């Protein structure tokens, strides 16, 4: 496992050694292409913050959603202004339903313990088209983890096909999260 540490955020997470960190420039390019999916999705993306870490496993069979972990940090005041985590999730669901015809909330747990804090977990699935027009059905597990300094969003995405989903790797990533060691 490789470990990413950000002492100013007080955050660390590990991911498999075969995974690669996605450069910020690539993410901006990807997000600009995703905006074409829907006007509402473009609006939602414009409102969001950029991830501070994206790592992915590009070594998957063709036609399968690439496993990835995406980490973002939000100011607690901005989350509160959006109606708290429930307000953020409601907006996220509304925009996603407009952007993806088969968007579905698979699981919602309003209180769960992760990395020593009580957070919120939501699992969603949808079909996404890449810029080349290929269709991928994926499942994303999102964890909102509030601390006094930041609200962290850790999202794990992979194929929704249970036989190809890297379940053990995703569990290892989630177990590796450490919060609160701010420099």
C-alpha positions in Angstrom: 0.0 0.0 0.0 1.1 3.6 -0.7 0.1 6.3 1.8 -0.9 9.8 1.0 -0.5 12.3 3.9 -1.6 15.9 4.1 -0.5 17.4 7.4 -2.2 20.7 6.8 -5.6 18.9 6.5 -4.8 16.4 9.2 -5.6 13.5 6.8 -4.0 10.4 5.6 -5.2 7.5 3.4 -3.5 4.4 1.9 -4.3 2.8 -1.5 -2.9 -0.3 -3.3 0.6 0.1 -4.7 -0.6 -0.8 -8.2 -2.9 2.3 -8.2 -1.8 5.6 -9.6 -2.4 9.2 -8.5 -4.4 11.2 -11.1 -2.8 14.6 -11.8 -4.9 17.6 -11.1 -4.6 18.8 -14.7 -6.2 15.5 -15.9 -9.1 15.9 -13.4 -9.8 19.4 -14.6 -9.9 18.1 -18.2 -12.2 15.2 -17.2 -14.5 17.5 -15.3 -14.8 19.9 -18.3 -15.8 17.0 -20.6 -18.3 15.7 -18.0 -20.0 19.0 -18.0 -21.5 18.3 -21.4 -23.7 15.5 -19.8 -26.2 18.0 -18.4 -26.6 21.7 -17.6 -27.5 20.8 -14.0 -24.4 18.6 -13.7 -22.3 21.5 -15.0 -23.8 23.8 -12.4 -23.2 21.3 -9.6 -19.6 20.7 -10.7 -19.0 24.5 -10.9 -20.1 24.8 -7.2 -17.9 22.0 -5.9 -14.3 22.0 -4.7 -11.5 20.2 -6.5 -10.4 16.9 -4.9 -7.1 17.0 -3.1 -6.4 13.3 -4.0 -7.6 11.0 -6.7 -6.0 7.6 -7.1 -7.1 4.9 -9.5 -6.4 1.5 -10.8 -6.1 1.7 -14.6 -5.4 -2.0 -14.9 -9.0 -3.2 -15.4 -10.6 -5.1 -18.3 -12.0 -2.9 -21.1 -15.6 -1.8 -20.5 -15.3 -1.9 -16.7 -15.5 1.3 -14.5 -12.0 2.1 -13.3 -11.7 1.7 -9.5 -10.8 5.0 -7.9 -10.8 6.9 -4.6 -11.5 10.6 -4.5 -10.9 12.8 -1.4 -12.2 16.3 -0.9 -12.2 18.7 2.0 -14.8 21.3 2.8 -15.0 24.1 5.2 -17.6 23.2 7.9 -19.2 26.7 7.5 -19.9 26.0 3.8 -21.5 22.7 4.6 -23.7 24.3 7.2 -24.7 27.1 4.7 -25.8 24.4 2.3 -28.1 22.9 4.9 -25.6 20.6 6.5 -24.6 17.2 5.2 -28.3 16.4 4.6 -28.6 19.5 2.4 -25.5 18.7 0.5 -26.7 15.1 -0.1 -30.1 16.3 -1.2 -28.6 18.6 -3.8 -26.2 15.9 -5.0 -29.1 13.5 -5.4 -31.2 16.1 -7.3 -28.4 17.0 -9.7 -27.4 13.4 -10.3 -31.0 12.3 -11.0 -31.2 15.0 -13.7 -27.8 14.1 -15.2 -28.0 10.3 -15.1 -31.3 8.6 -16.1 -30.6 5.4 -14.1 -29.1 7.2 -11.0 -30.1 5.2 -7.9 -29.4 5.6 -4.2 -28.6 2.1 -3.0 -27.9 2.7 0.7 -28.0 5.6 3.1 -26.7 5.5 6.6 -27.1 8.8 8.4 -24.8 7.8 11.3 -21.8 5.5 11.0 -18.4 5.5 12.6 -15.4 5.8 10.2 -11.9 6.9 11.1 -13.0 7.6 14.7 -15.7 10.1 13.8 -19.4 9.8 13.3 -20.1 10.4 9.7 -22.7 9.8 7.0 -22.5 7.1 4.3 -24.3 6.9 1.0 -23.9 4.4 -1.8 -25.2 5.3 -5.3 -25.0 3.7 -8.8 -25.4 5.0 -12.3 -24.3 4.6 -15.9 -21.7 7.0 -17.1 -20.6 7.7 -20.7 -16.9 8.5 -21.2 -15.8 11.1 -23.9 -15.4 8.2 -26.4 -19.1 7.2 -25.9 -18.4 4.0 -24.0 -20.9 3.2 -21.3 -19.8 2.1 -17.8 -22.1 1.1 -14.9 -20.5 2.0 -11.6 -21.2 2.1 -7.9 -19.8 4.8 -5.6 -19.7 4.7 -1.8 -19.4 8.2 -0.3 -18.4 8.9 3.3 -18.8 12.4 4.8 -16.5 12.7 7.8 -16.9 15.8 9.9 -14.0 17.1 12.0 -13.7 20.5 13.7 -11.5 21.9 10.9 -12.9 20.2 7.8 -15.7 18.0 6.4 -14.0 15.3 4.4 -15.7 13.5 1.5 -14.1 10.2 0.6 -15.7 8.5 -2.4 -14.8 5.0 -3.7 -16.0 4.2 -7.2 -15.7 0.9 -9.1 -17.8 -1.3 -11.3 -21.2 -2.3 -9.9 -20.5 -5.9 -11.1 -19.9 -7.8 -7.9 -17.7 -10.4 -9.6 -15.3 -7.6 -10.8 -15.6 -5.1 -7.9 -12.4 -4.9 -5.9 -14.2 -5.2 -2.6 -11.2 -6.1 -0.4 -9.1 -3.3 -1.8 -11.9 -0.8 -1.2 -12.2 -2.0 2.4 -8.5 -1.7 3.0 -8.6 1.9 1.7 -11.4 2.8 4.0 -9.8 1.2 7.0 -6.6 3.2 6.4 -8.1 6.7 6.8 -6.7 8.7 9.6 -8.1 12.1 10.7 -7.1 14.8 13.1 -3.3 14.9 13.0 -3.2 18.5 11.7 0.2 20.2 11.6 
